[in-house]
Amino acid sequence: FVVVDLRGSQMQRSSAPQEELNRADDDLFTVVRAIKVQSPNAPLILLGRSLHSPRLLGLLRGAKIQGVYIIEGTGLSATDLEKCGLNCCRGVLVFSTAATTDFDRSDTQALITTSSVNEIIRRTHPVPDAVHVVTDTRHLDALELLPPMFSEDVMTRKAHDNFFFQPSFITGRSVCDIMLDQTLYQAFF
């Protein structure tokens, strides 16, 4: 598995408030722990900037999570992405949940990275359709830019009206914070 952490591209570790950095490390740790619980023996590659924070490393050590390898780089670089072993992975998560107010930039970076990941997998993986690429976005508008796309006009119109009809959501290839909020409200009421 590969987790591409774009948060380092979106915030400078030296200038961000400590609370924001701690929250970012906690979010990433939660994702890593969930993947390792499901596949404890599978290696997990983390690609990102500033992933060697004492807090994140302490969380990983404290939970005794093994088989996590950190590559310093960015998902915006094809060279860095190719270092992650996309040619033999089972799944990729493009993780952009940044504690930032620049959501448009966050989604743009996630879409560019997802496009690069998909291209590298198509080119190098023996069974490209077997790799599940999931993209984390901040805006629902970004969903229509993720593959697969609809070819039928009726479904395209429905997808514009409600994210439940977005092909990337239906196939489990995208997640958005706004979706979670609506799901929680619907479950409560």
C-alpha positions as CSV (number, residue, x, y, z in Angstrom):
1,F,0.0,0.0,0.0
2,V,1.1,3.6,-0.7
3,V,-0.1,6.7,1.1
4,V,0.8,9.9,-0.6
5,D,0.6,12.7,2.0
6,L,0.2,16.0,0.3
7,R,0.0,18.0,3.5
8,G,3.7,18.8,3.5
9,S,3.2,20.4,0.1
10,Q,0.4,22.6,1.6
11,M,1.9,23.8,4.8
12,Q,5.4,24.7,6.0
13,R,6.2,22.7,9.1
14,S,8.4,25.4,10.5
15,S,5.7,28.1,10.3
16,A,2.5,26.1,11.1
17,P,1.1,26.3,14.7
18,Q,2.0,23.2,16.8
19,E,-1.7,22.3,17.3
20,E,-2.1,22.1,13.5
21,L,0.9,20.0,13.1
22,N,-0.2,17.6,15.8
23,R,-3.7,17.3,14.2
24,A,-2.0,16.5,10.8
25,D,0.2,13.8,12.4
26,D,-2.8,12.3,14.3
27,D,-4.8,12.2,11.0
28,L,-2.0,10.4,9.2
29,F,-1.5,8.0,12.1
30,T,-5.2,7.1,12.0
31,V,-5.0,6.3,8.3
32,V,-1.8,4.2,8.7
33,R,-3.2,2.3,11.7
34,A,-6.4,1.4,9.8
35,I,-4.5,0.1,6.8
36,K,-2.1,-1.9,9.0
37,V,-5.0,-3.5,11.0
38,Q,-6.5,-4.7,7.7
39,S,-3.2,-5.9,6.3
40,P,-0.6,-6.2,9.0
41,N,2.0,-8.0,6.9
42,A,1.8,-5.8,3.9
43,P,4.4,-3.1,3.6
44,L,3.1,0.5,3.7
45,I,5.0,3.3,2.0
46,L,4.4,6.9,3.2
47,L,5.4,9.5,0.7
48,G,5.5,13.1,1.9
49,R,7.5,16.0,3.3
50,S,8.3,16.3,7.0
51,L,7.0,12.8,7.9
52,H,9.9,12.3,10.3
53,S,8.2,14.4,13.0
54,P,8.9,13.1,16.5
55,R,5.1,13.0,17.2
56,L,4.3,10.8,14.2
57,L,7.2,8.5,14.8
58,G,6.3,8.2,18.4
59,L,2.7,7.3,17.6
60,L,3.9,4.6,15.2
61,R,6.4,3.2,17.7
62,G,3.9,3.4,20.6
63,A,1.3,1.4,18.6
64,K,4.0,-1.1,17.6
65,I,3.2,-0.6,13.9
66,Q,5.8,-2.4,11.8
67,G,6.4,-2.4,8.0
68,V,6.0,1.3,7.5
69,Y,8.6,2.9,5.2
70,I,8.9,6.7,4.8
71,I,10.1,8.3,1.6
72,E,10.8,12.0,1.7
73,G,9.3,13.7,-1.3
74,T,6.0,14.9,-2.8
75,G,3.2,13.4,-4.8
76,L,3.6,16.2,-7.3
77,S,6.8,14.7,-8.5
78,A,6.6,11.7,-10.8
79,T,10.1,10.7,-9.8
80,D,9.1,10.6,-6.1
81,L,5.9,8.6,-7.0
82,E,7.9,6.0,-8.9
83,K,10.2,5.4,-5.9
84,C,7.1,4.2,-4.0
85,G,6.7,0.9,-5.9
86,L,3.5,1.7,-7.6
87,N,4.3,-1.1,-10.1
88,C,3.5,-3.7,-7.4
89,C,1.2,-2.0,-4.9
90,R,-2.4,-3.1,-4.1
91,G,-3.8,0.3,-3.2
92,V,-2.9,4.0,-3.1
93,L,-4.5,6.8,-1.0
94,V,-3.9,10.4,-2.0
95,F,-4.3,12.0,1.3
96,S,-4.7,15.8,1.2
97,T,-6.7,16.6,4.3
98,A,-4.7,19.7,5.1
99,A,-5.4,22.0,8.0
100,T,-5.5,24.9,5.5
101,T,-8.0,27.4,4.3
102,D,-6.7,27.1,0.7
103,F,-9.1,24.2,-0.2
104,D,-8.9,24.9,-4.0
105,R,-5.1,24.4,-3.9
106,S,-5.5,21.3,-1.8
107,D,-7.9,19.7,-4.3
108,T,-5.8,20.8,-7.3
109,Q,-2.8,19.1,-5.9
110,A,-4.8,15.9,-5.1
111,L,-6.2,15.8,-8.6
112,I,-2.8,16.3,-10.2
113,T,-1.2,13.6,-8.0
114,T,-4.1,11.2,-8.7
115,S,-3.6,11.7,-12.4
116,S,0.1,11.0,-12.1
117,V,-0.5,7.9,-10.0
118,N,-3.0,6.5,-12.4
119,E,-0.6,7.1,-15.4
120,I,2.3,5.4,-13.6
121,I,0.2,2.4,-12.6
122,R,-1.2,2.1,-16.2
123,R,2.3,2.1,-17.5
124,T,4.1,-0.1,-15.0
125,H,1.7,-2.3,-13.1
126,P,1.1,-5.9,-14.5
127,V,-2.6,-5.6,-13.6
128,P,-3.4,-1.9,-13.4
129,D,-7.2,-2.5,-12.8
130,A,-6.4,-4.4,-9.6
131,V,-4.9,-1.3,-7.9
132,H,-7.5,0.8,-6.0
133,V,-6.6,4.5,-6.0
134,V,-8.6,6.6,-3.5
135,T,-8.4,10.4,-3.5
136,D,-9.3,12.6,-0.6
137,T,-10.7,16.0,-1.6
138,R,-12.1,19.0,0.2
139,H,-14.8,20.0,-2.3
140,L,-17.5,18.0,-3.9
141,D,-16.9,19.8,-7.2
142,A,-13.6,18.0,-7.5
143,L,-15.4,14.6,-7.8
144,E,-16.5,15.1,-11.3
145,L,-12.9,15.5,-12.4
146,L,-11.9,12.1,-11.1
147,P,-12.2,8.9,-13.1
148,P,-14.4,7.1,-14.1
149,M,-16.5,9.5,-16.1
150,F,-20.1,9.0,-17.2
151,S,-21.0,8.8,-20.9
152,E,-24.7,9.0,-20.4
153,D,-26.4,12.4,-20.2
154,V,-29.0,11.3,-17.7
155,M,-26.4,10.1,-15.2
156,T,-24.2,13.1,-15.8
157,R,-27.1,15.4,-14.9
158,K,-27.8,13.3,-11.7
159,A,-24.2,13.5,-10.8
160,H,-24.2,17.3,-10.9
161,D,-27.3,17.4,-8.6
162,N,-26.0,14.9,-6.0
163,F,-22.6,13.5,-5.1
164,F,-24.1,10.0,-4.6
165,F,-24.3,9.7,-8.4
166,Q,-20.7,10.7,-9.0
167,P,-18.9,7.7,-10.6
168,S,-15.8,8.3,-8.5
169,F,-17.9,8.1,-5.3
170,I,-20.0,5.1,-6.5
171,T,-16.8,3.1,-7.3
172,G,-15.2,4.0,-3.9
173,R,-12.4,6.0,-5.5
174,S,-13.0,9.3,-3.7
175,V,-13.9,10.6,-0.3
176,C,-14.7,14.2,0.7
177,D,-15.1,15.6,4.2
178,I,-18.4,17.1,3.3
179,M,-19.7,13.6,2.5
180,L,-18.9,12.5,6.0
181,D,-20.8,15.4,7.5
182,Q,-23.9,14.6,5.5
183,T,-23.7,10.9,6.3
184,L,-23.5,11.7,10.0
185,Y,-26.5,14.0,9.8
186,Q,-28.5,11.4,7.9
187,A,-27.6,8.7,10.4
188,F,-28.6,10.8,13.4
189,F,-31.9,12.1,12.0
